[in-house]
């Protein structure tokens, strides 16, 4: 049975996906592509669960090699407040897609060559590739979300004892990359797009590219809902792994916590 807190986000996702799919034809290629954004985002989220232990292990062996680790008590959030959590993965997926569109290997691939005959074909290719790019984007971000959600904290072995959440470095890096790189990639894509097709391009196509990440945020909302609904299972999974690599339940010293931010901020 669906929890009450997911009723509103599910309704938002349905209103964002279903009308567009019907408009383009549910059984058509375009209609399926719209639905596939959420499907591939879910696949990426599940892959991220497998990647999360790798992220934690790498963190412990690199940034945290001279740190003490412990596990804090943390409960699942009572309310769903992650409606726009998919924005940065959407930005990253958009960046990946824009980077591939005019890549010579893609342009010369026999199955894609017909898309380059007119600008509308480029837009359809963009959506097809964009759907698949949800997989790596959500795999990376979901892994980075799971690590701080585990409530594992760390403090230097020497010096002042100050607790910090583990894994926030990953989120900062991924958000920074997604937010900054997409600006340059979008500019380059727009330049190449207009240079290749010129006056044939309808101005609405260019405008749509700029607002697309906001639309994708709603199209991938089912993946975010699934991620939130599996909080207890994925936290148990990452904590079981953390104990195998030597992370204990608590420090044997009294500490003062300085990082009071919540996971996924």
N, C-alpha and C positions, 0 to 999 in steps of 0.2 A: 504494500500500500504506500502511495506517495505521501511523504510528510507534508504537513500544511505549509511549512516555510518555503517549499519548492513550488507551490501553486502559482504564485505571481511570476517568478522567472520562467517557468514552463510556458505560461500564457504569453509572455513577451516573446519567447523563442518561436512559438507556434505562429504568432502574428507576424513575425519577421520572415519566417521561412515559407509557410504554406501559401500566402497570397502570391509571392513572387514565383513559386514553383507552378502554381496554377496559371499565372499569367504567361509563362513561357511554355507551359504544357508539362504536366507531371511525368508523362511517359516519354517526353522528348529528351534529347541530350542536354539542352540548356536547363530544363527542369530538374534533371537528375544531378547536374553539376551543383546547383544551389543546395540541394539536400546533402550532397557528398561533402560539403565543407564541414558540417557537424559530424558526419560519419568518420572522416579522416582525422578530425580533431580528437575524437574519442579514441581512435587507434593510437594517435600520438601520445595521449594522456596515459594509456595503458603501458606503452613502451617506456614512458618516463618513470613509472614505478620500478621498472627493472634497472633504469639508469641511476636512480637515486642512491643506492648503496655505493655505486662507483663514485658518484660526486662526493659522498661522505668520506669514503676511503681516501680519495685524492686530497680532500681538504685536510684530513688528519695527518697525512704523510707530507704535506707541503706547508701550507699556512699554519696549521696547528701542530707542527712537529715539536714545538717547544711549549705546548700548552697542556693544561689539565682539562679534562672533559667530565661533564656530569649531565644527568637527565632531570629536568624539572617536571613537576606535576602540571599537567595541562588537560583541559577538558574540551570536548568538541563544542564549537560555537553554536549557540541556541538559535540564532537568526542567520538567514542567508543575506550577506551583504557583498556578494562578489559578482554582481551582474556585469560589471565592466572589467572584470579580472582578465578577460581574454583580449583586451586591447593591445597589450604589448606583444603577445604571440601573433596577433593578427598583423601588427606592424612588421614583425620579423618575417612572417610568411610572405607578406607583400614585397618586402625587400628581396627575398630569395627569388620570387617570381619575376620581378622586374629585372633582376640581374641575369636571368636566363633567357628572356624573350629574344633579345638581339645577340645572344651568344652564337658565334659561328657554328658550333656543333649542333645547336638546336635548329638553326635556320637551314642547315644542310641535311638535316635528318629527313629521309623520304616521307615519313608519315606526317610531318609538320609543314612541308613546303607549300601545300595548298592554302594554308592559313595566311601566308604572306602575300597572297595575290591582291588582297584589299584590306583596308584598315579594320573593317568589322571582323575579319578573320583573326586579326591580332587580338582583338578584345575577347573573342571566344577562346583563343589559345591561352590568354591570360587567366581566364576563369578555370580552365582545365588544369593548368599547371598550378594555379593558386590553391585549388582544392587539395592537390597532393602535397603541397608545401606546408599544409597544416600539420602533417605528420612530424617532420623534424622540428618545427617551431614548438609544437605542444610537447613533444618528447623532452626537449631541453628545458622548457619552462616548468612543466609539471615536476620534473626531477628537482629543479631548483626550488620549487614550492614545498616539496615533501621534506627536504632536509631541515629547513627552519621550523616546519610544522611539527617536527619530532620533539621540539622543545629541548634539544641538546644544547647545552651552553658550555662556554670555554673561558679560561682565564690563563694568563701567562704563568709559567712555573716559577718565575722570579719577578720581583717587583710588586707594585700595588695589585691587590686582588680585585679585579673588576670583571663581572660576568658579561659576556656578549653572546648573542645568539649565533649558532653555527650556520653557515651557508648563505648568509645575507650578501656575502661578496658575490656569489653566483648571480643572485637576482639583480644586484646593482650593475654588474657587468652586462648581463643579457638585456636589461632595460636600456642601458646606455647605448649598446650596440644597435638595438632595434630602433630606438628613437632617433639616433643621429644618422646612421647609415641610410635609412629609408629616405631621408631628405635628399641626399646626394644621388641616390639611385633613381628616385622619382624625377629629379631634374634631368638626369642623363637620358632616362627613358623617354620623357616628354620631348626632349630635343631630337632624339633619333626618330621618334614616332612621327613628329611633324616634318622632319627633314625627308623622310621616306615617302609620306603620303600627302603632305602639304595641304592644299585647300580641300582635299577630299574628306578630311577628318571633320566630323561634327564636333563643335566646341563642347557639347555636353559630355562627350566621351572623356575628354581631358579633365573636366570638372569632376566627373564620376570617380576617376582614379584617386583624386584627392580626398573624397569623402568615403571611399570604399573601406578603409580600416574601421571606421565607425560602424558601418553596416555589417562587416564581418564579425565584429564584437558580439552582435546579436545572433548571427548565424551559427556561431560556435558555442553559444550559451549552453546547449545540452551537454557538452564536454565539461564545462565548468560545474554544472549541477552534479554530474556524475562524480567529479573530483571531490566536491564537498560532501557528497553522500557516503563516500568511502573513507572518510577521515579516520575512523577507528581502525579499520583493517590496514590501511597503508601506514599509519603511525605504528601499529603493532609490528608490521613487517620491517620497517626501518629500525625500530628499537631492538628487535631480535638480532638484526645484523650488527648494530652498534655494539652490542655486548660481546659479539664474536671477535670484534677488533679491539676489545679492551676498554670500552667506555662503561664506567660504573654508574650506579644510580645516584650517587651523591659524593660531594667532596668531604674530606675529613677536616675541613677548616671552615671558619665562619667567613662569609663573603658579603660584599655589598653590591647589589646589582645596579648597573648604570644604564644598561640597554633595556628600556621599558616598552619599546615598540612591539607591536603584535606581528605575528607571521603574515606574509604576503602583502606587507605595506610597500 
